[in-house]
Amino acid sequence: MNFFIVDDSAPVRAMLANIIEDEDLGVVKGEAGDGSEVYSDELQNADIDVLLIDLLMPNRDGIETVREIAPSFKGKIIMVSQVETKDMIGEAYSLGVEYYITKPINRLEVVSVLKKVCEHLLLEKSIINIQKSLNVLGSFNPKAEPQSWTKRLPCSIVSAGKTVLLELGILAESGSKDLLDMLSIMAQLEKEGVRETPALKDLYEKIVEKRYGPTVPPAEVKKETKAGEQRVRRAIHQALEHIASLGLTDFANPKFENYSSKFFDYSQVRMKMMELESRGDLPLSHSRINIRKFIQALYMEAKQLQDQ
């Protein structure tokens, strides 16, 4: 991935560049100390995939810059700032900003956000390449309908699940692999006539068997089942935080409206929104997330996407 960093602080630019290079996330193709130094044609010529831009700068701030380049810039935009005003953040999102990184810079937060954005970009590029391939194949039969090739090549339940997990903001989480394995197992069971969602314990054990074979010792099954359960729980908590943050910024956000009630109980989403809004003034809630409901919703959402 090609990155471009815009910030009036040279140390911040250096810190972000070091994180990108140390984590092998891509290459920093350019930097600027003010929004007035950023032009969409230069970003396009440099083939920039991700633009990290500060909100407050002396001559032209991040909002004005994004408003200027958004119509022609095809990459992803990440806002970086210590300003947490809802109106300004909301305006940034409405202009096409993908994520918001708070200052002072936290390495873990930066890595997490950039990995998610890169995952999203790679998925989009894969879809574009597939569409191009289908168009080429379709050209051999001029009488065929443009969508006929797509109908002959349905996506797998795992591919559909990846799209949903990406929307939930957890495709890069370690527990996403466990969740995708669950989808694969549930799809196979449905083919065999089993339509009810298996018990969570059975799903975790089937994942271990799928990965290590049927001869894995019982002690290892127990150990791996516990580890998988913890990974899934962490991923679902991260999804809850992601969805709550979307609702906190914009209650009418389509992803928030679509996923909040499907995957979680309203009281849990509301509590998480209050926690994020208070930023530590309220004690963290420890209510149990309905993991079974989340997995059922994930499976149904992936199946619906698969059938489209």
C-alpha positions as protocol buffer text, in pm:
chain_id: "A"
residue {
  index: 1
  type: MET
  ca { x: 0 y: 0 z: 0 }
}
residue {
  index: 2
  type: ASN
  ca { x: 114 y: 355 z: -74 }
}
residue {
  index: 3
  type: PHE
  ca { x: 67 y: 613 z: 202 }
}
residue {
  index: 4
  type: PHE
  ca { x: 73 y: 994 z: 211 }
}
residue {
  index: 5
  type: ILE
  ca { x: 96 y: 1178 z: 547 }
}
residue {
  index: 6
  type: VAL
  ca { x: -23 y: 1535 z: 604 }
}
residue {
  index: 7
  type: ASP
  ca { x: 48 y: 1693 z: 944 }
}
residue {
  index: 8
  type: ASP
  ca { x: 198 y: 2023 z: 1054 }
}
residue {
  index: 9
  type: SER
  ca { x: 408 y: 1837 z: 1314 }
}
residue {
  index: 10
  type: ALA
  ca { x: 726 y: 1682 z: 1173 }
}
residue {
  index: 11
  type: PRO
  ca { x: 763 y: 1444 z: 1474 }
}
residue {
  index: 12
  type: VAL
  ca { x: 409 y: 1313 z: 1418 }
}
residue {
  index: 13
  type: ARG
  ca { x: 479 y: 1255 z: 1049 }
}
residue {
  index: 14
  type: ALA
  ca { x: 798 y: 1070 z: 1138 }
}
residue {
  index: 15
  type: MET
  ca { x: 620 y: 860 z: 1401 }
}
residue {
  index: 16
  type: LEU
  ca { x: 345 y: 756 z: 1159 }
}
residue {
  index: 17
  type: ALA
  ca { x: 599 y: 679 z: 885 }
}
residue {
  index: 18
  type: ASN
  ca { x: 803 y: 464 z: 1125 }
}
residue {
  index: 19
  type: ILE
  ca { x: 495 y: 267 z: 1231 }
}
residue {
  index: 20
  type: ILE
  ca { x: 396 y: 202 z: 869 }
}
residue {
  index: 21
  type: GLU
  ca { x: 744 y: 84 z: 776 }
}
residue {
  index: 22
  type: ASP
  ca { x: 813 y: -112 z: 1096 }
}
residue {
  index: 23
  type: GLU
  ca { x: 486 y: -306 z: 1059 }
}
residue {
  index: 24
  type: ASP
  ca { x: 541 y: -365 z: 684 }
}
residue {
  index: 25
  type: LEU
  ca { x: 208 y: -203 z: 605 }
}
residue {
  index: 26
  type: GLY
  ca { x: 334 y: -30 z: 293 }
}
residue {
  index: 27
  type: VAL
  ca { x: 547 y: 258 z: 166 }
}
residue {
  index: 28
  type: VAL
  ca { x: 522 y: 627 z: 256 }
}
residue {
  index: 29
  type: LYS
  ca { x: 533 y: 792 z: -87 }
}
residue {
  index: 30
  type: GLY
  ca { x: 506 y: 1151 z: 34 }
}
residue {
  index: 31
  type: GLU
  ca { x: 452 y: 1398 z: 318 }
}
residue {
  index: 32
  type: ALA
  ca { x: 318 y: 1751 z: 361 }
}
residue {
  index: 33
  type: GLY
  ca { x: 311 y: 2000 z: 647 }
}
residue {
  index: 34
  type: ASP
  ca { x: -18 y: 2162 z: 551 }
}
residue {
  index: 35
  type: GLY
  ca { x: -335 y: 2084 z: 359 }
}
residue {
  index: 36
  type: SER
  ca { x: -255 y: 2359 z: 110 }
}
residue {
  index: 37
  type: GLU
  ca { x: 35 y: 2143 z: -13 }
}
residue {
  index: 38
  type: VAL
  ca { x: -194 y: 1851 z: -106 }
}
residue {
  index: 39
  type: TYR
  ca { x: -335 y: 1814 z: -457 }
}
residue {
  index: 40
  type: SER
  ca { x: -552 y: 1532 z: -586 }
}
residue {
  index: 41
  type: ASP
  ca { x: -362 y: 1499 z: -915 }
}
residue {
  index: 42
  type: GLU
  ca { x: -33 y: 1453 z: -727 }
}
residue {
  index: 43
  type: LEU
  ca { x: -192 y: 1187 z: -507 }
}
residue {
  index: 44
  type: GLN
  ca { x: -320 y: 1014 z: -819 }
}
residue {
  index: 45
  type: ASN
  ca { x: 18 y: 1032 z: -994 }
}
residue {
  index: 46
  type: ALA
  ca { x: 186 y: 883 z: -687 }
}
residue {
  index: 47
  type: ASP
  ca { x: -79 y: 606 z: -679 }
}
residue {
  index: 48
  type: ILE
  ca { x: -164 y: 681 z: -316 }
}
residue {
  index: 49
  type: ASP
  ca { x: -390 y: 424 z: -149 }
}
residue {
  index: 50
  type: VAL
  ca { x: -420 y: 576 z: 199 }
}
residue {
  index: 51
  type: LEU
  ca { x: -410 y: 943 z: 302 }
}
residue {
  index: 52
  type: LEU
  ca { x: -349 y: 1022 z: 670 }
}
residue {
  index: 53
  type: ILE
  ca { x: -434 y: 1385 z: 737 }
}
residue {
  index: 54
  type: ASP
  ca { x: -438 y: 1607 z: 1046 }
}
residue {
  index: 55
  type: LEU
  ca { x: -760 y: 1789 z: 1126 }
}
residue {
  index: 56
  type: LEU
  ca { x: -611 y: 2121 z: 1242 }
}
residue {
  index: 57
  type: MET
  ca { x: -340 y: 2288 z: 1031 }
}
residue {
  index: 58
  type: PRO
  ca { x: -240 y: 2656 z: 997 }
}
residue {
  index: 59
  type: ASN
  ca { x: -331 y: 2738 z: 635 }
}
residue {
  index: 60
  type: ARG
  ca { x: -581 y: 2480 z: 514 }
}
residue {
  index: 61
  type: ASP
  ca { x: -721 y: 2232 z: 767 }
}
residue {
  index: 62
  type: GLY
  ca { x: -803 y: 1867 z: 711 }
}
residue {
  index: 63
  type: ILE
  ca { x: -1177 y: 1925 z: 655 }
}
residue {
  index: 64
  type: GLU
  ca { x: -1118 y: 2178 z: 378 }
}
residue {
  index: 65
  type: THR
  ca { x: -851 y: 1961 z: 219 }
}
residue {
  index: 66
  type: VAL
  ca { x: -1070 y: 1652 z: 220 }
}
residue {
  index: 67
  type: ARG
  ca { x: -1359 y: 1853 z: 76 }
}
residue {
  index: 68
  type: GLU
  ca { x: -1126 y: 1969 z: -202 }
}
residue {
  index: 69
  type: ILE
  ca { x: -978 y: 1630 z: -300 }
}
residue {
  index: 70
  type: ALA
  ca { x: -1264 y: 1391 z: -216 }
}
residue {
  index: 71
  type: PRO
  ca { x: -1441 y: 1412 z: -556 }
}
residue {
  index: 72
  type: SER
  ca { x: -1136 y: 1283 z: -743 }
}
residue {
  index: 73
  type: PHE
  ca { x: -928 y: 1096 z: -482 }
}
residue {
  index: 74
  type: LYS
  ca { x: -1007 y: 723 z: -499 }
}
residue {
  index: 75
  type: GLY
  ca { x: -807 y: 608 z: -197 }
}
residue {
  index: 76
  type: LYS
  ca { x: -898 y: 584 z: 171 }
}
residue {
  index: 77
  type: ILE
  ca { x: -876 y: 884 z: 404 }
}
residue {
  index: 78
  type: ILE
  ca { x: -790 y: 864 z: 775 }
}
residue {
  index: 79
  type: MET
  ca { x: -824 y: 1172 z: 995 }
}
residue {
  index: 80
  type: VAL
  ca { x: -563 y: 1224 z: 1268 }
}
residue {
  index: 81
  type: SER
  ca { x: -626 y: 1480 z: 1544 }
}
residue {
  index: 82
  type: GLN
  ca { x: -668 y: 1547 z: 1915 }
}
residue {
  index: 83
  type: VAL
  ca { x: -993 y: 1736 z: 1844 }
}
residue {
  index: 84
  type: GLU
  ca { x: -1296 y: 1531 z: 1947 }
}
residue {
  index: 85
  type: THR
  ca { x: -1579 y: 1770 z: 1861 }
}
residue {
  index: 86
  type: LYS
  ca { x: -1873 y: 1563 z: 1737 }
}
residue {
  index: 87
  type: ASP
  ca { x: -1972 y: 1811 z: 1468 }
}
residue {
  index: 88
  type: MET
  ca { x: -1624 y: 1821 z: 1314 }
}
residue {
  index: 89
  type: ILE
  ca { x: -1582 y: 1444 z: 1332 }
}
residue {
  index: 90
  type: GLY
  ca { x: -1927 y: 1396 z: 1183 }
}
residue {
  index: 91
  type: GLU
  ca { x: -1846 y: 1632 z: 897 }
}
residue {
  index: 92
  type: ALA
  ca { x: -1520 y: 1444 z: 834 }
}
residue {
  index: 93
  type: TYR
  ca { x: -1706 y: 1113 z: 805 }
}
residue {
  index: 94
  type: SER
  ca { x: -1970 y: 1268 z: 579 }
}
residue {
  index: 95
  type: LEU
  ca { x: -1694 y: 1380 z: 340 }
}
residue {
  index: 96
  type: GLY
  ca { x: -1560 y: 1026 z: 306 }
}
residue {
  index: 97
  type: VAL
  ca { x: -1312 y: 986 z: 592 }
}
residue {
  index: 98
  type: GLU
  ca { x: -1287 y: 614 z: 675 }
}
residue {
  index: 99
  type: TYR
  ca { x: -1146 y: 623 z: 1030 }
}
residue {
  index: 100
  type: TYR
  ca { x: -1040 y: 868 z: 1300 }
}
residue {
  index: 101
  type: ILE
  ca { x: -713 y: 831 z: 1494 }
}
residue {
  index: 102
  type: THR
  ca { x: -679 y: 1036 z: 1812 }
}
residue {
  index: 103
  type: LYS
  ca { x: -370 y: 1219 z: 1931 }
}
residue {
  index: 104
  type: PRO
  ca { x: -140 y: 1166 z: 2111 }
}
residue {
  index: 105
  type: ILE
  ca { x: -48 y: 888 z: 1873 }
}
residue {
  index: 106
  type: ASN
  ca { x: -97 y: 538 z: 2012 }
}
residue {
  index: 107
  type: ARG
  ca { x: 98 y: 278 z: 1816 }
}
residue {
  index: 108
  type: LEU
  ca { x: -152 y: -4 z: 1878 }
}
residue {
  index: 109
  type: GLU
  ca { x: -443 y: 212 z: 1764 }
}
residue {
  index: 110
  type: VAL
  ca { x: -259 y: 322 z: 1449 }
}
residue {
  index: 111
  type: VAL
  ca { x: -160 y: -35 z: 1357 }
}
residue {
  index: 112
  type: SER
  ca { x: -514 y: -164 z: 1419 }
}
residue {
  index: 113
  type: VAL
  ca { x: -678 y: 107 z: 1207 }
}
residue {
  index: 114
  type: LEU
  ca { x: -428 y: 83 z: 921 }
}
residue {
  index: 115
  type: LYS
  ca { x: -458 y: -296 z: 904 }
}
residue {
  index: 116
  type: LYS
  ca { x: -837 y: -268 z: 880 }
}
residue {
  index: 117
  type: VAL
  ca { x: -813 y: -8 z: 604 }
}
residue {
  index: 118
  type: CYS
  ca { x: -558 y: -217 z: 414 }
}
residue {
  index: 119
  type: GLU
  ca { x: -782 y: -525 z: 446 }
}
residue {
  index: 120
  type: HIS
  ca { x: -1069 y: -321 z: 303 }
}
residue {
  index: 121
  type: LEU
  ca { x: -857 y: -196 z: 14 }
}
residue {
  index: 122
  type: LEU
  ca { x: -729 y: -544 z: -71 }
}
residue {
  index: 123
  type: LEU
  ca { x: -1083 y: -679 z: -72 }
}
residue {
  index: 124
  type: GLU
  ca { x: -1203 y: -397 z: -298 }
}
residue {
  index: 125
  type: LYS
  ca { x: -912 y: -454 z: -538 }
}
residue {
  index: 126
  type: SER
  ca { x: -985 y: -828 z: -546 }
}
residue {
  index: 127
  type: ILE
  ca { x: -1348 y: -762 z: -633 }
}
residue {
  index: 128
  type: ILE
  ca { x: -1246 y: -521 z: -909 }
}
residue {
  index: 129
  type: ASN
  ca { x: -1002 y: -778 z: -1053 }
}
residue {
  index: 130
  type: ILE
  ca { x: -1273 y: -1046 z: -1045 }
}
residue {
  index: 131
  type: GLN
  ca { x: -1516 y: -814 z: -1223 }
}
residue {
  index: 132
  type: LYS
  ca { x: -1255 y: -738 z: -1490 }
}
residue {
  index: 133
  type: SER
  ca { x: -1193 y: -1110 z: -1539 }
}
residue {
  index: 134
  type: LEU
  ca { x: -1565 y: -1174 z: -1570 }
}
residue {
  index: 135
  type: ASN
  ca { x: -1598 y: -895 z: -1825 }
}
residue {
  index: 136
  type: VAL
  ca { x: -1318 y: -1050 z: -2031 }
}
residue {
  index: 137
  type: LEU
  ca { x: -1481 y: -1393 z: -2014 }
}
residue {
  index: 138
  type: GLY
  ca { x: -1819 y: -1244 z: -2098 }
}
residue {
  index: 139
  type: SER
  ca { x: -1677 y: -1082 z: -2411 }
}
residue {
  index: 140
  type: PHE
  ca { x: -1638 y: -1425 z: -2572 }
}
residue {
  index: 141
  type: ASN
  ca { x: -2017 y: -1458 z: -2585 }
}
residue {
  index: 142
  type: PRO
  ca { x: -2170 y: -1128 z: -2696 }
}
residue {
  index: 143
  type: LYS
  ca { x: -2522 y: -1268 z: -2661 }
}
residue {
  index: 144
  type: ALA
  ca { x: -2477 y: -1355 z: -2295 }
}
residue {
  index: 145
  type: GLU
  ca { x: -2620 y: -1123 z: -2032 }
}
residue {
  index: 146
  type: PRO
  ca { x: -2352 y: -927 z: -1838 }
}
residue {
  index: 147
  type: GLN
  ca { x: -2453 y: -1081 z: -1505 }
}
residue {
  index: 148
  type: SER
  ca { x: -2471 y: -1442 z: -1626 }
}
residue {
  index: 149
  type: TRP
  ca { x: -2110 y: -1517 z: -1535 }
}
residue {
  index: 150
  type: THR
  ca { x: -2162 y: -1385 z: -1183 }
}
residue {
  index: 151
  type: LYS
  ca { x: -2459 y: -1617 z: -1142 }
}
residue {
  index: 152
  type: ARG
  ca { x: -2249 y: -1915 z: -1248 }
}
residue {
  index: 153
  type: LEU
  ca { x: -1976 y: -1825 z: -997 }
}
residue {
  index: 154
  type: PRO
  ca { x: -2146 y: -1775 z: -657 }
}
residue {
  index: 155
  type: CYS
  ca { x: -1922 y: -1666 z: -373 }
}
residue {
  index: 156
  type: SER
  ca { x: -1854 y: -1910 z: -89 }
}
residue {
  index: 157
  type: ILE
  ca { x: -2001 y: -1870 z: 258 }
}
residue {
  index: 158
  type: VAL
  ca { x: -1650 y: -1784 z: 381 }
}
residue {
  index: 159
  type: SER
  ca { x: -1603 y: -1508 z: 121 }
}
residue {
  index: 160
  type: ALA
  ca { x: -1942 y: -1365 z: 210 }
}
residue {
  index: 161
  type: GLY
  ca { x: -1853 y: -1390 z: 579 }
}
residue {
  index: 162
  type: LYS
  ca { x: -1533 y: -1194 z: 520 }
}
residue {
  index: 163
  type: THR
  ca { x: -1735 y: -911 z: 370 }
}
residue {
  index: 164
  type: VAL
  ca { x: -1965 y: -901 z: 674 }
}
residue {
  index: 165
  type: LEU
  ca { x: -1672 y: -912 z: 919 }
}
residue {
  index: 166
  type: LEU
  ca { x: -1511 y: -629 z: 726 }
}
residue {
  index: 167
  type: GLU
  ca { x: -1829 y: -425 z: 768 }
}
residue {
  index: 168
  type: LEU
  ca { x: -1822 y: -505 z: 1141 }
}
residue {
  index: 169
  type: GLY
  ca { x: -1460 y: -384 z: 1162 }
}
residue {
  index: 170
  type: ILE
  ca { x: -1310 y: -713 z: 1281 }
}
residue {
  index: 171
  type: LEU
  ca { x: -1173 y: -887 z: 970 }
}
residue {
  index: 172
  type: ALA
  ca { x: -819 y: -826 z: 1095 }
}
residue {
  index: 173
  type: GLU
  ca { x: -894 y: -967 z: 1443 }
}
residue {
  index: 174
  type: SER
  ca { x: -752 y: -1312 z: 1528 }
}
residue {
  index: 175
  type: GLY
  ca { x: -1100 y: -1439 z: 1620 }
}
residue {
  index: 176
  type: SER
  ca { x: -1226 y: -1375 z: 1266 }
}
residue {
  index: 177
  type: LYS
  ca { x: -1063 y: -1700 z: 1146 }
}
residue {
  index: 178
  type: ASP
  ca { x: -1259 y: -1894 z: 1410 }
}
residue {
  index: 179
  type: LEU
  ca { x: -1581 y: -1722 z: 1306 }
}
residue {
  index: 180
  type: LEU
  ca { x: -1520 y: -1800 z: 939 }
}
residue {
  index: 181
  type: ASP
  ca { x: -1450 y: -2165 z: 1026 }
}
residue {
  index: 182
  type: MET
  ca { x: -1782 y: -2170 z: 1211 }
}
residue {
  index: 183
  type: LEU
  ca { x: -1960 y: -2048 z: 897 }
}
residue {
  index: 184
  type: SER
  ca { x: -1796 y: -2321 z: 692 }
}
residue {
  index: 185
  type: ILE
  ca { x: -1897 y: -2586 z: 945 }
}
residue {
  index: 186
  type: MET
  ca { x: -2256 y: -2458 z: 973 }
}
residue {
  index: 187
  type: ALA
  ca { x: -2291 y: -2448 z: 593 }
}
residue {
  index: 188
  type: GLN
  ca { x: -2173 y: -2811 z: 569 }
}
residue {
  index: 189
  type: LEU
  ca { x: -2413 y: -2919 z: 845 }
}
residue {
  index: 190
  type: GLU
  ca { x: -2700 y: -2747 z: 664 }
}
residue {
  index: 191
  type: LYS
  ca { x: -2615 y: -2942 z: 348 }
}
residue {
  index: 192
  type: GLU
  ca { x: -2639 y: -3257 z: 560 }
}
residue {
  index: 193
  type: GLY
  ca { x: -2987 y: -3154 z: 679 }
}
residue {
  index: 194
  type: VAL
  ca { x: -2892 y: -3000 z: 1015 }
}
residue {
  index: 195
  type: ARG
  ca { x: -3056 y: -2656 z: 1021 }
}
residue {
  index: 196
  type: GLU
  ca { x: -3030 y: -2569 z: 1390 }
}
residue {
  index: 197
  type: THR
  ca { x: -2722 y: -2386 z: 1512 }
}
residue {
  index: 198
  type: PRO
  ca { x: -2501 y: -2633 z: 1702 }
}
residue {
  index: 199
  type: ALA
  ca { x: -2408 y: -2572 z: 2064 }
}
residue {
  index: 200
  type: LEU
  ca { x: -2113 y: -2335 z: 2097 }
}
residue {
  index: 201
  type: LYS
  ca { x: -1903 y: -2605 z: 2262 }
}
residue {
  index: 202
  type: ASP
  ca { x: -1962 y: -2835 z: 1965 }
}
residue {
  index: 203
  type: LEU
  ca { x: -1869 y: -2559 z: 1720 }
}
residue {
  index: 204
  type: TYR
  ca { x: -1542 y: -2485 z: 1899 }
}
residue {
  index: 205
  type: GLU
  ca { x: -1456 y: -2856 z: 1908 }
}
residue {
  index: 206
  type: LYS
  ca { x: -1539 y: -2897 z: 1538 }
}
residue {
  index: 207
  type: ILE
  ca { x: -1305 y: -2608 z: 1458 }
}
residue {
  index: 208
  type: VAL
  ca { x: -1022 y: -2786 z: 1642 }
}
residue {
  index: 209
  type: GLU
  ca { x: -1099 y: -3109 z: 1458 }
}
residue {
  index: 210
  type: LYS
  ca { x: -1113 y: -2923 z: 1126 }
}
residue {
  index: 211
  type: ARG
  ca { x: -769 y: -2771 z: 1184 }
}
residue {
  index: 212
  type: TYR
  ca { x: -583 y: -3057 z: 1353 }
}
residue {
  index: 213
  type: GLY
  ca { x: -768 y: -3369 z: 1242 }
}
residue {
  index: 214
  type: PRO
  ca { x: -984 y: -3621 z: 1433 }
}
residue {
  index: 215
  type: THR
  ca { x: -692 y: -3779 z: 1621 }
}
residue {
  index: 216
  type: VAL
  ca { x: -603 y: -3471 z: 1826 }
}
residue {
  index: 217
  type: PRO
  ca { x: -570 y: -3562 z: 2200 }
}
residue {
  index: 218
  type: PRO
  ca { x: -862 y: -3460 z: 2429 }
}
residue {
  index: 219
  type: ALA
  ca { x: -632 y: -3236 z: 2637 }
}
residue {
  index: 220
  type: GLU
  ca { x: -531 y: -3046 z: 2325 }
}
residue {
  index: 221
  type: VAL
  ca { x: -895 y: -3016 z: 2217 }
}
residue {
  index: 222
  type: LYS
  ca { x: -983 y: -2865 z: 2555 }
}
residue {
  index: 223
  type: LYS
  ca { x: -690 y: -2622 z: 2539 }
}
residue {
  index: 224
  type: GLU
  ca { x: -758 y: -2510 z: 2181 }
}
residue {
  index: 225
  type: THR
  ca { x: -1133 y: -2484 z: 2244 }
}
residue {
  index: 226
  type: LYS
  ca { x: -1071 y: -2247 z: 2534 }
}
residue {
  index: 227
  type: ALA
  ca { x: -830 y: -2037 z: 2329 }
}
residue {
  index: 228
  type: GLY
  ca { x: -1076 y: -2019 z: 2039 }
}
residue {
  index: 229
  type: GLU
  ca { x: -1358 y: -1915 z: 2271 }
}
residue {
  index: 230
  type: GLN
  ca { x: -1146 y: -1628 z: 2405 }
}
residue {
  index: 231
  type: ARG
  ca { x: -1050 y: -1513 z: 2053 }
}
residue {
  index: 232
  type: VAL
  ca { x: -1413 y: -1512 z: 1940 }
}
residue {
  index: 233
  type: ARG
  ca { x: -1528 y: -1326 z: 2250 }
}
residue {
  index: 234
  type: ARG
  ca { x: -1261 y: -1057 z: 2200 }
}
residue {
  index: 235
  type: ALA
  ca { x: -1353 y: -1019 z: 1833 }
}
residue {
  index: 236
  type: ILE
  ca { x: -1723 y: -981 z: 1913 }
}
residue {
  index: 237
  type: HIS
  ca { x: -1649 y: -722 z: 2181 }
}
residue {
  index: 238
  type: GLN
  ca { x: -1444 y: -534 z: 1921 }
}
residue {
  index: 239
  type: ALA
  ca { x: -1735 y: -552 z: 1677 }
}
residue {
  index: 240
  type: LEU
  ca { x: -1965 y: -411 z: 1944 }
}
residue {
  index: 241
  type: GLU
  ca { x: -1728 y: -121 z: 2003 }
}
residue {
  index: 242
  type: HIS
  ca { x: -1699 y: -55 z: 1629 }
}
residue {
  index: 243
  type: ILE
  ca { x: -2075 y: -52 z: 1575 }
}
residue {
  index: 244
  type: ALA
  ca { x: -2132 y: 163 z: 1886 }
}
residue {
  index: 245
  type: SER
  ca { x: -1873 y: 415 z: 1766 }
}
residue {
  index: 246
  type: LEU
  ca { x: -2054 y: 443 z: 1432 }
}
residue {
  index: 247
  type: GLY
  ca { x: -2383 y: 510 z: 1609 }
}
residue {
  index: 248
  type: LEU
  ca { x: -2219 y: 760 z: 1839 }
}
residue {
  index: 249
  type: THR
  ca { x: -2095 y: 962 z: 1543 }
}
residue {
  index: 250
  type: ASP
  ca { x: -2411 y: 927 z: 1336 }
}
residue {
  index: 251
  type: PHE
  ca { x: -2720 y: 752 z: 1470 }
}
residue {
  index: 252
  type: ALA
  ca { x: -2850 y: 721 z: 1113 }
}
residue {
  index: 253
  type: ASN
  ca { x: -2534 y: 548 z: 989 }
}
residue {
  index: 254
  type: PRO
  ca { x: -2651 y: 263 z: 759 }
}
residue {
  index: 255
  type: LYS
  ca { x: -2409 y: 11 z: 911 }
}
residue {
  index: 256
  type: PHE
  ca { x: -2524 y: 102 z: 1261 }
}
residue {
  index: 257
  type: GLU
  ca { x: -2891 y: 72 z: 1165 }
}
residue {
  index: 258
  type: ASN
  ca { x: -2837 y: -258 z: 986 }
}
residue {
  index: 259
  type: TYR
  ca { x: -2608 y: -440 z: 1228 }
}
residue {
  index: 260
  type: SER
  ca { x: -2668 y: -306 z: 1580 }
}
residue {
  index: 261
  type: SER
  ca { x: -2999 y: -484 z: 1639 }
}
residue {
  index: 262
  type: LYS
  ca { x: -2916 y: -792 z: 1431 }
}
residue {
  index: 263
  type: PHE
  ca { x: -2597 y: -882 z: 1613 }
}
residue {
  index: 264
  type: PHE
  ca { x: -2645 y: -734 z: 1961 }
}
residue {
  index: 265
  type: ASP
  ca { x: -2905 y: -648 z: 2222 }
}
residue {
  index: 266
  type: TYR
  ca { x: -3000 y: -281 z: 2217 }
}
residue {
  index: 267
  type: SER
  ca { x: -2910 y: -235 z: 2587 }
}
residue {
  index: 268
  type: GLN
  ca { x: -2554 y: -354 z: 2521 }
}
residue {
  index: 269
  type: VAL
  ca { x: -2507 y: -124 z: 2224 }
}
residue {
  index: 270
  type: ARG
  ca { x: -2646 y: 170 z: 2419 }
}
residue {
  index: 271
  type: MET
  ca { x: -2421 y: 101 z: 2718 }
}
residue {
  index: 272
  type: LYS
  ca { x: -2115 y: 77 z: 2494 }
}
residue {
  index: 273
  type: MET
  ca { x: -2207 y: 408 z: 2330 }
}
residue {
  index: 274
  type: MET
  ca { x: -2232 y: 569 z: 2674 }
}
residue {
  index: 275
  type: GLU
  ca { x: -1890 y: 428 z: 2768 }
}
residue {
  index: 276
  type: LEU
  ca { x: -1729 y: 563 z: 2452 }
}
residue {
  index: 277
  type: GLU
  ca { x: -1895 y: 901 z: 2497 }
}
residue {
  index: 278
  type: SER
  ca { x: -1786 y: 933 z: 2860 }
}
residue {
  index: 279
  type: ARG
  ca { x: -1429 y: 817 z: 2784 }
}
residue {
  index: 280
  type: GLY
  ca { x: -1376 y: 654 z: 3122 }
}
residue {
  index: 281
  type: ASP
  ca { x: -1615 y: 856 z: 3337 }
}
residue {
  index: 282
  type: LEU
  ca { x: -1847 y: 555 z: 3353 }
}
residue {
  index: 283
  type: PRO
  ca { x: -1737 y: 210 z: 3475 }
}
residue {
  index: 284
  type: LEU
  ca { x: -1692 y: -49 z: 3203 }
}
residue {
  index: 285
  type: SER
  ca { x: -1988 y: -282 z: 3162 }
}
residue {
  index: 286
  type: HIS
  ca { x: -1931 y: -653 z: 3195 }
}
residue {
  index: 287
  type: SER
  ca { x: -2264 y: -779 z: 3062 }
}
residue {
  index: 288
  type: ARG
  ca { x: -2246 y: -1110 z: 2877 }
}
residue {
  index: 289
  type: ILE
  ca { x: -2266 y: -1074 z: 2501 }
}
residue {
  index: 290
  type: ASN
  ca { x: -2496 y: -1326 z: 2337 }
}
residue {
  index: 291
  type: ILE
  ca { x: -2231 y: -1507 z: 2130 }
}
residue {
  index: 292
  type: ARG
  ca { x: -2484 y: -1753 z: 1990 }
}
residue {
  index: 293
  type: LYS
  ca { x: -2701 y: -1468 z: 1861 }
}
residue {
  index: 294
  type: PHE
  ca { x: -2397 y: -1305 z: 1700 }
}
residue {
  index: 295
  type: ILE
  ca { x: -2296 y: -1627 z: 1523 }
}
residue {
  index: 296
  type: GLN
  ca { x: -2651 y: -1693 z: 1402 }
}
residue {
  index: 297
  type: ALA
  ca { x: -2678 y: -1337 z: 1271 }
}
residue {
  index: 298
  type: LEU
  ca { x: -2338 y: -1366 z: 1101 }
}
residue {
  index: 299
  type: TYR
  ca { x: -2441 y: -1688 z: 929 }
}
residue {
  index: 300
  type: MET
  ca { x: -2776 y: -1549 z: 809 }
}
residue {
  index: 301
  type: GLU
  ca { x: -2614 y: -1226 z: 688 }
}
residue {
  index: 302
  type: ALA
  ca { x: -2342 y: -1418 z: 502 }
}
residue {
  index: 303
  type: LYS
  ca { x: -2601 y: -1650 z: 343 }
}
residue {
  index: 304
  type: GLN
  ca { x: -2808 y: -1355 z: 230 }
}
residue {
  index: 305
  type: LEU
  ca { x: -2500 y: -1194 z: 75 }
}
residue {
  index: 306
  type: GLN
  ca { x: -2403 y: -1523 z: -85 }
}
residue {
  index: 307
  type: ASP
  ca { x: -2742 y: -1556 z: -253 }
}
residue {
  index: 308
  type: GLN
  ca { x: -2735 y: -1208 z: -406 }
}
